[in-house]
């Protein structure tokens, strides 16, 4: 009886795994895949990035993509017979470091069963060996973004390819909406900040889903990805940690960079409120704010000052006489007094000795 129950349970579990791709929604899986795009590519023209490309992942032996440098653990797993199918992908994507001990994939794993089913369905659309999925993203209704691109393409054809009035008839004038889409820089005085807000509490899950895979759960950095938090009082060390809290001068740089370029591989996917929330959470990780309910908005943005702001010096070069008077800068014999060596680079041995090149040190320049 016990054996019968065990066998029945195993068959049920197997059926649940085998049916996961067909039960998933590929369109929703595409959204889940945003968590992976920083390291992986899939679809037409996909190439290896931080991680291997995922086309034809179903039926592929682990560690077998040519030209990608796998961990020794992944290569060994493939040699031992690991082939990617729904069962193995489910186990790996749930807890990568438990399934392949020693893998270099930093992703902690998918926590929700629905996300797992949907991403398997999405990957199945790029694998000929995969079971049929319940939703094909290629047949989905075009998104508003795709429709906008199609409209732009239809209206961008030049009316003439001949030169008229000194101007080549190529392309078209950018629309106000297109210019506005690029004109998104945020300045230290707050110019360009969008209306919006976000709290530390709201920022934590957004950061976890979009940033932690590279920057760590607490901004400590994963592998060689940048460290975002900590590093206080290290700027005079041999190996300073230049983080938001220890080095960056203005909070506007944080907001502008996250909004413009993050998450890696999926830039401009965050709403303005999401960026406010992530920025607030980064302030919290750097102990610049200590209240989990702190809300950052366009209204209080300029009230937040980063610790290292005063150590940055304004660029006043244009106040110098040769700039202000638009005179030619001196390029030869600029000092009236004789030039003398006041310090010697003894360790590097690059300061020429008296007597010319013949007596120069080992580090002398030929």
C-alpha positions as CSV (number, residue, x, y, z in Angstrom):
1,X,0.0,0.0,0.0
2,X,2.8,2.4,0.9
3,X,4.6,1.6,-2.4
4,X,1.4,2.1,-4.3
5,X,0.9,5.5,-2.7
6,X,4.5,6.5,-3.3
7,X,4.3,5.5,-7.0
8,X,1.0,7.4,-7.4
9,X,2.6,10.5,-5.8
10,X,5.6,10.2,-8.1
11,X,3.3,9.9,-11.2
12,X,1.2,12.9,-10.1
13,X,4.4,15.0,-9.5
14,X,5.7,13.9,-12.9
15,X,2.5,14.8,-14.6
16,X,2.5,18.2,-12.9
17,X,6.0,18.9,-14.2
18,X,5.4,17.5,-17.6
19,X,2.3,19.7,-18.0
20,X,3.9,22.9,-16.7
21,X,4.8,24.3,-20.1
22,X,1.5,23.6,-21.6
23,X,-0.2,25.1,-18.5
24,X,1.9,28.2,-18.7
25,X,1.2,31.5,-20.6
26,X,4.1,32.4,-22.9
27,X,3.0,36.1,-23.0
28,X,3.2,36.3,-19.2
29,X,6.4,34.3,-19.3
30,X,8.0,37.0,-21.5
31,X,7.4,39.4,-18.6
32,X,9.0,37.0,-16.1
33,X,12.0,36.6,-18.5
34,X,12.8,40.3,-17.8
35,X,14.5,39.0,-14.6
36,X,16.8,37.0,-16.9
37,X,17.5,39.4,-19.7
38,X,20.4,41.0,-17.8
39,X,22.4,37.8,-18.4
40,X,20.6,35.7,-21.1
41,X,19.3,36.3,-24.6
42,X,16.7,34.3,-26.5
43,X,15.0,34.7,-29.9
44,X,16.3,35.8,-33.3
45,X,20.0,36.7,-33.2
46,X,20.4,35.7,-29.6
47,X,24.1,35.5,-28.5
48,X,25.9,34.6,-25.3
49,X,26.1,37.3,-22.8
50,X,26.9,37.0,-19.1
51,X,25.0,33.7,-19.4
52,X,24.5,31.5,-22.5
53,X,21.8,32.1,-25.1
54,X,18.7,30.0,-24.5
55,X,17.4,29.2,-27.9
56,X,16.7,25.4,-28.3
57,X,17.2,25.0,-24.5
58,X,14.9,21.9,-24.5
59,X,16.8,18.8,-25.3
60,X,20.2,20.5,-25.0
61,X,22.9,18.9,-22.9
62,X,24.0,21.1,-20.0
63,X,27.2,23.1,-20.6
64,X,27.2,22.5,-24.3
65,X,26.9,25.9,-26.0
66,X,30.1,26.4,-28.1
67,X,32.0,29.5,-27.2
68,X,30.5,30.1,-23.8
69,X,32.7,29.6,-20.7
70,X,30.7,27.5,-18.3
71,X,31.6,26.6,-14.7
72,X,33.3,23.3,-14.1
73,X,30.2,22.2,-12.2
74,X,27.9,22.8,-15.2
75,X,30.3,21.0,-17.7
76,X,30.5,18.1,-15.3
77,X,26.7,17.9,-15.0
78,X,26.4,17.8,-18.8
79,X,29.1,15.1,-19.0
80,X,27.1,13.1,-16.4
81,X,24.0,13.2,-18.6
82,X,22.1,16.3,-17.5
83,X,19.8,17.3,-20.4
84,X,17.5,20.3,-20.1
85,X,13.8,19.4,-20.1
86,X,10.8,20.6,-18.1
87,X,11.8,18.6,-15.1
88,X,15.4,19.7,-14.9
89,X,14.7,23.3,-15.9
90,X,12.1,23.5,-13.1
91,X,14.5,22.2,-10.5
92,X,17.3,24.4,-11.7
93,X,15.3,27.6,-12.0
94,X,13.8,27.0,-8.6
95,X,17.1,26.7,-6.8
96,X,20.1,26.9,-9.2
97,X,22.8,26.5,-6.6
98,X,21.2,23.5,-5.0
99,X,20.5,21.7,-8.3
100,X,24.0,22.3,-9.8
101,X,26.4,22.9,-6.9
102,X,29.1,25.2,-8.1
103,X,27.1,26.9,-10.9
104,X,28.2,30.5,-11.5
105,X,24.6,31.7,-12.1
106,X,23.9,34.3,-9.4
107,X,20.1,34.2,-9.7
108,X,18.5,33.1,-6.4
109,X,15.6,31.3,-8.2
110,X,11.9,31.7,-9.1
111,X,9.7,31.5,-6.1
112,X,6.2,31.4,-7.6
113,X,4.8,28.3,-9.4
114,X,3.0,30.5,-11.9
115,X,6.2,32.3,-12.8
116,X,7.8,28.9,-13.4
117,X,5.1,27.6,-15.6
118,X,5.0,30.8,-17.6
119,X,8.7,31.1,-18.2
120,X,8.9,27.5,-19.3
121,X,6.1,28.2,-21.7
122,X,8.0,31.2,-23.0
123,X,11.2,29.3,-23.5
124,X,9.3,26.5,-25.2
125,X,8.4,28.9,-28.0
126,X,12.1,29.1,-28.9
127,X,12.7,25.3,-28.7
128,X,11.6,22.9,-31.4
129,X,12.1,20.0,-29.0
130,X,9.8,21.5,-26.4
131,X,6.2,20.3,-25.7
132,X,3.5,22.5,-27.1
133,X,2.7,25.5,-24.9
134,X,-0.7,26.9,-24.2
135,X,0.2,30.4,-25.4
136,X,2.3,31.5,-28.2
137,X,3.8,35.0,-27.7
138,X,4.3,35.3,-31.5
139,X,0.6,35.2,-32.1
140,X,-0.3,37.6,-29.3
141,X,-1.9,40.9,-30.1
142,X,0.7,43.6,-30.9
143,X,1.6,45.7,-27.9
144,X,1.1,49.5,-28.0
145,X,4.9,49.8,-28.2
146,X,5.0,47.6,-31.3
147,X,2.1,49.5,-32.9
148,X,3.9,52.8,-32.3
149,X,7.1,51.4,-33.9
150,X,5.1,50.2,-36.9
151,X,3.4,53.6,-37.2
152,X,6.8,55.4,-37.0
153,X,8.2,53.1,-39.6
154,X,5.3,53.7,-41.9
155,X,5.6,57.5,-41.6
156,X,9.4,57.7,-41.7
157,X,9.9,57.0,-45.4
158,X,11.5,60.0,-47.1
159,X,9.4,61.7,-49.8
160,X,12.6,62.0,-51.9
161,X,16.1,60.6,-52.0
162,X,17.4,63.5,-54.0
163,X,19.4,66.5,-52.8
164,X,17.2,69.6,-52.7
165,X,18.3,72.9,-51.4
166,X,21.5,71.6,-49.9
167,X,19.8,68.9,-47.8
168,X,19.6,65.2,-48.6
169,X,16.1,63.9,-48.6
170,X,16.8,61.2,-46.0
171,X,14.7,60.4,-43.0
172,X,12.3,62.8,-41.4
173,X,12.1,65.4,-38.7
174,X,11.8,63.9,-35.2
175,X,8.4,64.4,-33.6
176,X,8.0,66.2,-30.3
177,X,7.1,62.9,-28.6
178,X,10.3,61.3,-29.9
179,X,12.4,64.2,-28.8
180,X,10.8,64.0,-25.4
181,X,11.5,60.3,-25.1
182,X,15.3,61.1,-25.3
183,X,15.3,64.3,-23.4
184,X,15.1,62.7,-19.9
185,X,18.2,63.8,-18.1
186,X,17.9,64.8,-14.5
187,X,20.1,67.6,-13.2
188,X,21.4,68.2,-9.7
189,X,19.1,71.2,-9.3
190,X,16.1,68.9,-9.9
191,X,15.4,70.1,-13.5
192,X,13.9,67.2,-15.4
193,X,12.5,65.3,-12.5
194,X,9.1,63.7,-13.3
195,X,6.2,64.0,-11.0
196,X,5.9,60.9,-8.9
197,X,6.9,59.2,-5.6
198,X,8.0,55.9,-4.2
199,X,8.8,54.5,-0.7
200,X,11.6,52.4,0.8
201,X,9.1,49.6,1.4
202,X,7.8,49.7,-2.2
203,X,11.4,49.8,-3.5
204,X,12.6,46.6,-1.8
205,X,10.6,44.1,-3.9
206,X,11.2,46.1,-7.1
207,X,14.9,46.0,-6.3
208,X,14.8,42.3,-5.5
209,X,13.1,41.4,-8.7
210,X,15.1,43.7,-11.0
211,X,18.5,44.5,-9.4
212,X,19.5,42.0,-6.8
213,X,20.6,39.3,-9.4
214,X,23.6,41.5,-10.2
215,X,24.0,43.9,-7.3
216,X,23.1,41.6,-4.4
217,X,20.2,41.7,-2.0
218,X,21.8,44.4,0.1
219,X,23.8,46.2,-2.6
220,X,26.9,44.3,-1.9
221,X,27.5,43.3,-5.5
222,X,27.5,39.8,-7.0
223,X,30.8,38.6,-8.6
224,X,32.2,41.6,-10.4
225,X,29.0,43.6,-10.6
226,X,29.2,47.0,-9.0
227,X,28.7,47.5,-5.3
228,X,26.0,50.0,-4.5
229,X,26.1,50.3,-0.7
230,X,28.7,50.6,2.0
231,X,32.2,51.7,1.5
232,X,32.1,54.5,4.0
233,X,35.5,56.0,4.9
234,X,37.3,53.9,2.2
235,X,38.1,56.6,-0.3
236,X,41.6,57.0,1.0
237,X,42.2,53.3,1.1
238,X,44.3,51.5,-1.6
239,X,41.1,49.9,-2.8
240,X,38.3,52.4,-2.2
241,X,34.7,51.2,-2.6
242,X,33.0,53.9,-4.6
243,X,29.3,53.5,-3.8
244,X,26.3,55.7,-3.8
245,X,26.8,56.3,-0.1
246,X,30.6,56.8,-0.1
247,X,31.4,58.5,-3.4
248,X,28.5,59.7,-5.6
249,X,27.9,63.5,-5.2
250,X,24.2,63.9,-6.3
251,X,21.1,61.9,-5.9
252,X,20.0,63.1,-9.3
253,X,22.7,60.9,-10.8
254,X,21.2,57.8,-9.1
255,X,17.7,58.5,-10.4
256,X,18.9,59.5,-13.9
257,X,21.0,56.4,-14.3
258,X,18.5,53.9,-13.0
259,X,15.7,55.5,-15.1
260,X,17.8,55.6,-18.2
261,X,19.8,52.4,-18.2
262,X,18.5,49.9,-15.7
263,X,17.7,47.0,-15.3
264,X,20.6,45.8,-17.4
265,X,19.3,44.4,-20.6
266,X,15.8,45.8,-20.1
267,X,16.3,49.5,-19.8
268,X,13.4,51.9,-19.6
269,X,11.0,49.2,-18.4
270,X,10.5,50.8,-14.9
271,X,7.9,53.4,-14.3
272,X,8.9,56.8,-12.8
273,X,7.3,55.7,-9.5
274,X,9.3,52.5,-9.6
275,X,12.5,54.5,-10.0
276,X,11.6,56.7,-7.1
277,X,11.0,53.6,-5.0
278,X,14.3,52.0,-6.0
279,X,16.2,55.2,-5.3
280,X,14.6,55.5,-1.9
281,X,15.6,51.9,-1.1
282,X,19.2,52.6,-2.2
283,X,19.2,55.5,0.2
284,X,18.0,53.1,2.9
285,X,20.7,50.5,2.1
286,X,23.4,53.3,2.4
287,X,22.0,54.5,5.8
288,X,21.2,57.9,4.4
289,X,17.6,57.4,5.4
290,X,16.6,55.1,8.3
291,X,12.8,55.0,8.0
292,X,11.3,52.1,6.0
293,X,8.3,54.2,5.4
294,X,10.3,57.1,3.9
295,X,8.8,58.3,0.7
296,X,10.9,60.0,-2.0
297,X,9.2,62.3,-4.5
298,X,9.9,65.1,-6.8
299,X,8.8,67.5,-4.0
300,X,11.4,66.4,-1.4
301,X,14.1,65.1,-3.7
302,X,16.4,68.1,-3.3
303,X,16.2,67.8,0.5
304,X,18.3,64.7,0.3
305,X,22.1,65.2,0.2
306,X,24.6,62.5,-0.4
307,X,27.5,62.4,2.1
308,X,30.3,63.1,-0.4
309,X,28.8,66.0,-2.2
310,X,31.1,68.6,-0.6
311,X,34.2,66.8,-1.8
312,X,33.4,67.5,-5.5
313,X,34.8,70.8,-6.8
314,X,32.9,72.8,-9.4
315,X,34.6,73.1,-12.8
316,X,35.6,76.7,-12.9
317,X,38.1,76.5,-15.8
318,X,36.1,79.0,-17.9
319,X,36.8,81.7,-15.2
320,X,40.5,81.4,-15.9
321,X,41.9,84.4,-17.9
322,X,42.9,82.5,-21.1
323,X,39.3,81.2,-21.3
324,X,37.5,84.4,-20.3
325,X,39.6,86.5,-22.6
326,X,39.6,83.9,-25.3
327,X,43.3,84.2,-25.6
328,X,45.6,81.4,-26.9
329,X,46.8,79.2,-24.1
330,X,50.5,79.1,-23.4
331,X,52.2,76.0,-24.9
332,X,55.9,76.8,-24.6
333,X,58.3,78.5,-22.0
334,X,55.3,79.4,-19.9
335,X,57.2,79.7,-16.6
336,X,59.6,82.6,-16.1
337,X,61.4,80.9,-13.1
338,X,63.7,78.0,-13.6
339,X,62.1,74.6,-13.3
340,X,63.5,72.3,-10.6
341,X,62.6,68.8,-9.5
342,X,61.0,68.9,-6.0
343,X,60.1,65.3,-5.6
344,X,61.4,62.0,-7.1
345,X,59.4,59.0,-8.2
346,X,62.0,56.7,-6.5
347,X,59.9,53.6,-6.4
348,X,58.9,53.7,-10.1
349,X,62.3,55.0,-11.0
350,X,61.0,57.2,-13.8
351,X,62.8,60.5,-12.9
352,X,65.8,61.0,-15.2
353,X,69.2,61.3,-13.4
354,X,71.5,64.2,-14.1
355,X,73.7,63.4,-17.1
356,X,71.0,62.7,-19.8
357,X,69.5,59.6,-21.2
358,X,72.6,57.4,-20.8
359,X,72.4,57.5,-17.0
360,X,68.6,57.3,-16.8
361,X,67.0,54.7,-14.6
362,X,65.4,51.4,-15.6
363,X,62.0,53.1,-15.9
364,X,63.2,56.0,-18.2
365,X,61.2,56.6,-21.3
366,X,63.1,56.0,-24.6
